[in-house]
Amino acid sequence: MRSVKMLDLYAQYLRLKDEIDAAMAAVLERTDFIGGQDVKDFEKELAAYHESAHAIACGNGTDAIQIALMAMDLPPGSEVITPGFSYAAIAEMCYLTGLKPVFCDVDPHTYLINVEDAEKRITSNTGVLAPVHLFGQNAPMDSILALAQKHNLYVLEDNAQAIGSVYTFADGKKAKSGSMGHVSTTSFFPSKNLGCYGDGGAIVTNDENLAKRCKMIANHGQSVKYHHEVIGMNSRLDTLQAAILRVKLRKLDGFASERQTAAAYYDRELGSIPQIQIPARAENSTHVFHQYCMVLETPEMRSGLQEYLKNNGIPSMIYYPLPLYKQAAYRQDINLPVTEHLCDRIMALPMGTDMDNEQLEYIISTIKHYFSTQA
Ligand SMILES: Cc1ncc(COP(=O)(O)O)c(C=O)c1O
């Protein structure tokens, strides 16, 4: 059996090797390393994939959030409502741009933003609703967009984990994750569903003005060289990464179905273990399984299982061990019960393209064996 990895990027590379190597070789021959043809083409292809008007490539997913927040030009201290159970990037970029993250709770089964709880936290200072399409499925966008409209708020979708997933609105219309809010941001960190071989990110929007500002901000606040109209930064996707991403974007939907096959296998086998809560599917969204995260009955059970898996050569991860408001850098004196419950019990199993049945069977039988010894 191939050894089990949290994500086997090498196996995926071997499958794409001819196309990736050729794409990289073409960049090396052209030497258009910064702002090259592949960056321009990738931006067009990424916008088209989202059926959105604009995609602006940048240095990483965290920069993308910073650029999007700067582009909104909100009054200092404006509040950004975002889940307390999430990756740190939004909270961090709020503070860096002079805004205030206001954390709300999440759903215990889908782990996605609890819109009712978000609504309770709206004040006259709120400027943005920032749902995170966590682990690969869309936040409930019907209610988020309605709430934003009612209170005249921006919607920023953090789409770093769900690129390719599809949301079906209550009226039956479908939309890709990252194409529904005023602006969305994504990451091409290597382990992401659309990952490059270094750092990368992008902003997607239909808003002409936001697109123009994001493009300027990502490029030192200039649209004409050496004429700096606004305070900006230097955040670029390099051409080698864009060339790799162009190859992988064409395969993205196929990658998602491979992940879904592995997830279905886990569901089938783990769903009957009483101590495990398998990840629920959000009502109106497909799930592209950036991560397969299950919830254990108790924190002790999670640490016991994690140790047992590790001793049997199976990696696992905890996304995320601490609520954002309990992090030293962003501490706030609040308590979000579902966020805390999940932080203590959630655990991600190996997931990705190129997982074979033998590996899946091994993971499942090891988990089952662990629980058989616990009775
Ligand atoms: C939800 C979420 N947002 C933002 C980011 C930041 O992306 P990057 O690492 O490319 O800066 C990540 C990456 O881990 C993420 O998972």
The ligand as an SDF file (V2000), in Angstrom:
LIG
                    3D

 16 16  0  0  0  0  0  0  0  0999 V2000
  -10.3680   29.9630    4.9340 C   0  0  0  0  0  0  0  0  0  0  0  0
   -9.0250   30.5000    4.5570 C   0  0  0  0  0  0  0  0  0  0  0  0
   -8.8970   31.8110    4.3140 N   0  0  0  0  0  0  0  0  0  0  0  0
   -7.7280   32.3450    3.9610 C   0  0  0  0  0  0  0  0  0  0  0  0
   -6.5890   31.5690    3.8380 C   0  0  0  0  0  0  0  0  0  0  0  0
   -5.2930   32.2260    3.5350 C   0  0  0  0  0  0  0  0  0  0  0  0
   -4.6610   31.8020    2.3740 O   0  0  0  0  0  0  0  0  0  0  0  0
   -3.0830   31.9050    2.1840 P   0  0  0  0  0  0  0  0  0  0  0  0
   -2.4390   30.8580    3.0170 O   0  0  0  0  0  0  0  0  0  0  0  0
   -2.9010   31.7000    0.7190 O   0  0  0  0  0  0  0  0  0  0  0  0
   -2.6840   33.2810    2.5990 O   0  0  0  0  0  0  0  0  0  0  0  0
   -6.6780   30.1960    4.0560 C   0  0  0  0  0  0  0  0  0  0  0  0
   -5.4810   29.3430    3.9160 C   0  0  0  0  0  0  0  0  0  0  0  0
   -5.1260   28.5320    4.6720 O   0  0  0  0  0  0  0  0  0  0  0  0
   -7.9310   29.6500    4.4400 C   0  0  0  0  0  0  0  0  0  0  0  0
   -8.0640   28.3440    4.6820 O   0  0  0  0  0  0  0  0  0  0  0  0
  1  2  1  0
  2  3  1  0
  2 15  2  0
  3  4  2  0
  4  5  1  0
  5  6  1  0
  5 12  2  0
  6  7  1  0
  7  8  1  0
  8  9  2  0
  8 10  1  0
  8 11  1  0
 12 13  1  0
 12 15  1  0
 13 14  2  0
 15 16  1  0
M  END
$$$$
